Amino acid sequence: MPAEHDPAQFDSPHFRSVASTRFVEVEWHDEIGSTNTELLDRARRGAPEGMVLIADLQTAGRGRRGRRWTAPPGTSLMMSVLLRPPPDLLPPARAALVTLAVGLAAADACEQVSGVRPRLKWPNDLVIAGPTGPDAAGHDAAGHGAVRHDRKLAGILAESISTRGLLSALVVGMGLNTGWPEVPAELEGVATSLNLESGAPVDRTLLARRVLEGLEARYELLCRAADGAGASVVLDEARRNSATLGHRVRVSLDATTGDGNSLEGVAGDLDAEGRLLITDDAGAVHTVAVGDVVHLRPA
């Protein structure tokens, strides 16, 4: 695990709102259990759309499927936003599109602040593309099981509150590595940090502002029309910035049980709800709503 650093060394002053956006209540915390958990609790108590929590340290951070997510103080941008989508324009089945919107906003922000542009690994990661090489079973790069060793830069977790089948609140959290002094030995080739990729310190405050600005534009598109025209724009952008589409992948369909239920094939497209379409070796197309993806050799 990387050592902690003093965020005041590199970060610009905190902001409390972002002009011309719905994000008018931004709270900064030195330490919190989980920004997502806190914001979900506030949502249940009636907190308005646009509330944002940002923390230097999370003591009970969570990733997808309940995995624990930790980072030392000041080494990552840890933030959650509360959204209340219009139920007639963004039904629960399309909530995954907001995860894509956050990922695209973060990719833009990384490029604007550091010059480094990560890509979107379906369903909820930002990665820096790596080389193809042996997998855990020792297959070489020419073998059927060879994997592409992308390095994870950020993870995104969306959690919802539904009322009578309608989406009443959506909390989207992100942890983006920004200030690691080095990659820990146990994460070598697996994870990375924005400062290490750019070769310069990263201003987390400016990065957070740029993320929220970019999210505002894309969320507005998602909520614009019931015919899905705005969602199509976001989906097209996600396709162009995908690290997954066009590659052979292996998807673990139930990582929680470890029962070995998996699917292998070529990731061909995203459907209208942001689900991954995979063509297997027999030519059948499978629609995957959730799963852990491993990038194999190029298709």
DAGI-V920081 format. One record per residue. N is the residue number from 0. BURIAL is I if it has 24 or more other ideal C-beta (glycine too) atoms within 12 Angstrom, else O. Layout:
N/BURIAL, N/BURIAL
This chain:
0/O, 1/I, 2/O, 3/O, 4/I, 5/O, 6/I, 7/O, 8/O, 9/I, 10/I, 11/O, 12/O, 13/I, 14/I, 15/O, 16/O, 17/I, 18/O, 19/O, 20/I, 21/I, 22/I, 23/O, 24/I, 25/I, 26/I, 27/I, 28/I, 29/O, 30/O, 31/I, 32/I, 33/I, 34/I, 35/I, 36/I, 37/I, 38/I, 39/I, 40/O, 41/I, 42/I, 43/O, 44/O, 45/O, 46/I, 47/O, 48/I, 49/I, 50/I, 51/I, 52/I, 53/I, 54/I, 55/I, 56/I, 57/I, 58/O, 59/O, 60/I, 61/I, 62/I, 63/I, 64/O, 65/O, 66/O, 67/O, 68/I, 69/I, 70/I, 71/I, 72/I, 73/I, 74/I, 75/I, 76/I, 77/I, 78/I, 79/I, 80/I, 81/I, 82/I, 83/I, 84/I, 85/O, 86/I, 87/O, 88/I, 89/I, 90/I, 91/I, 92/O, 93/I, 94/I, 95/I, 96/I, 97/I, 98/I, 99/I, 100/I, 101/I, 102/I, 103/I, 104/I, 105/I, 106/I, 107/I, 108/I, 109/I, 110/I, 111/O, 112/I, 113/I, 114/O, 115/I, 116/I, 117/I, 118/I, 119/I, 120/I, 121/I, 122/I, 123/I, 124/I, 125/I, 126/I, 127/I, 128/I, 129/I, 130/O, 131/I, 132/O, 133/O, 134/O, 135/O, 136/O, 137/O, 138/O, 139/O, 140/O, 141/O, 142/O, 143/O, 144/I, 145/I, 146/I, 147/I, 148/I, 149/I, 150/I, 151/I, 152/I, 153/I, 154/I, 155/I, 156/I, 157/I, 158/I, 159/I, 160/I, 161/O, 162/O, 163/O, 164/O, 165/O, 166/I, 167/I, 168/I, 169/I, 170/I, 171/I, 172/I, 173/I, 174/I, 175/I, 176/I, 177/I, 178/I, 179/I, 180/O, 181/O, 182/I, 183/O, 184/O, 185/O, 186/O, 187/O, 188/O, 189/O, 190/I, 191/I, 192/I, 193/I, 194/I, 195/I, 196/I, 197/I, 198/O, 199/O, 200/I, 201/I, 202/I, 203/I, 204/I, 205/I, 206/I, 207/I, 208/I, 209/I, 210/I, 211/I, 212/I, 213/I, 214/I, 215/I, 216/I, 217/I, 218/I, 219/I, 220/I, 221/I, 222/I, 223/O, 224/O, 225/O, 226/O, 227/I, 228/O, 229/I, 230/I, 231/I, 232/I, 233/I, 234/I, 235/O, 236/I, 237/I, 238/I, 239/O, 240/I, 241/I, 242/I, 243/I, 244/I, 245/I, 246/I, 247/I, 248/I, 249/I, 250/I, 251/O, 252/I, 253/O, 254/O, 255/O, 256/O, 257/O, 258/O, 259/O, 260/O, 261/I, 262/I, 263/I, 264/I, 265/I, 266/I, 267/I, 268/I, 269/I, 270/I, 271/I, 272/I, 273/I, 274/I, 275/I, 276/I, 277/I, 278/I, 279/O, 280/O, 281/O, 282/O, 283/O, 284/O, 285/I, 286/I, 287/I, 288/I, 289/I, 290/I, 291/I, 292/I, 293/I, 294/I, 295/I, 296/I, 297/O, 298/O
